[in-house]
């Protein structure tokens, strides 16, 4: 999504609504991953070539993160500091995911593709959330 498209959405729905929708979408995607990692850590671990204990641990971490992002999204006006934290955590997740592929993980081909794709999706969330936060700030000035 380009800055122009995001600006168009914010004119249609309002910057507050777009930001909250992005947070809800982030929580939904993250929650789905958390549930899969927690409930299917063995089979997913074998398929992705990633240890089931690592997946279960990541699932638990993602479940907590999902709750925090969901709580933030439920606020009528999500606080700027909270949204910034989500953006920065998402960026850190994307960077660490890529670093893990290079430095310590030895996943299957499916695991490499999955890890790279989820890093791109999470970085995309961070970018869109950052842009929506900036748009909201500009509309309040």
PERA-V213330 format. One record per backbone hydrogen bond with DSSP energy under -0.5 kcal/mol. CO is the residue of the C=O (numbers start at 1). NH is the residue of the N-H. E is the energy in kcal/mol with one decimal. If there is no record, write none. Layout:
BEGIN
co->{CO;CO}
nh->{NH;NH}
e->{E;E}
END
This chain:
BEGIN
co->{2;3;4;5;6;7;8;9;9;10;14;15;16;17;18;19;20;21;22;23;24;25;26;27;28;29;30;31;32;33;34;35;36;40;41;42;43;44;45;45;48;51;52;53;54;55;56;57;58;59;60;61;62;63;64;65;66;67;68;69;70;71;72;75;79;80;81;82;83;84;85;86;87;88;89;90;91;92;93;94;95;96;97;98;99;100;100;108;109;110;111;112;113;114;115;116;117;118;119;120;121;122;123;124;125;126;127;128;129;130;131;132;133;134;135;136;137}
nh->{6;7;8;9;10;11;12;13;14;14;18;19;20;21;22;23;24;25;26;27;28;29;30;31;32;33;34;35;36;37;38;39;40;44;45;46;47;48;49;50;108;55;56;57;58;59;60;61;62;63;64;65;66;67;68;69;70;71;72;73;74;75;75;78;83;84;85;86;87;88;89;90;91;92;93;94;95;96;97;98;99;100;101;102;103;104;105;112;113;114;115;116;117;118;119;120;121;122;123;124;125;126;127;128;129;130;131;132;133;134;135;136;137;138;139;140;141}
e->{-2.4;-2.4;-2.1;-2.3;-2.4;-1.7;-1.9;-3.4;-0.6;-1.4;-2.1;-2.2;-2.2;-2.5;-2.3;-2.1;-2.5;-2.6;-2.4;-2.6;-2.5;-2.6;-2.7;-2.6;-2.1;-2.0;-2.7;-2.6;-2.4;-3.1;-2.4;-2.7;-2.4;-2.7;-1.9;-2.2;-2.3;-3.1;-1.4;-1.8;-1.9;-2.2;-2.6;-2.4;-2.7;-2.7;-2.2;-2.2;-3.0;-2.0;-1.8;-2.3;-2.8;-2.0;-2.0;-2.8;-2.8;-2.4;-2.2;-2.6;-1.5;-0.6;-1.1;-0.6;-2.3;-2.8;-2.1;-2.0;-2.6;-2.7;-2.7;-2.7;-2.4;-2.5;-2.7;-2.2;-2.4;-3.0;-2.5;-1.9;-2.7;-2.8;-1.5;-1.5;-3.4;-1.4;-3.3;-2.5;-2.5;-2.9;-2.6;-2.3;-2.8;-2.8;-1.8;-2.0;-2.5;-2.5;-2.3;-2.3;-2.4;-2.3;-2.4;-2.7;-2.9;-2.4;-2.6;-2.5;-2.4;-2.4;-2.5;-2.4;-2.3;-2.5;-2.1;-1.1;-0.9}
END
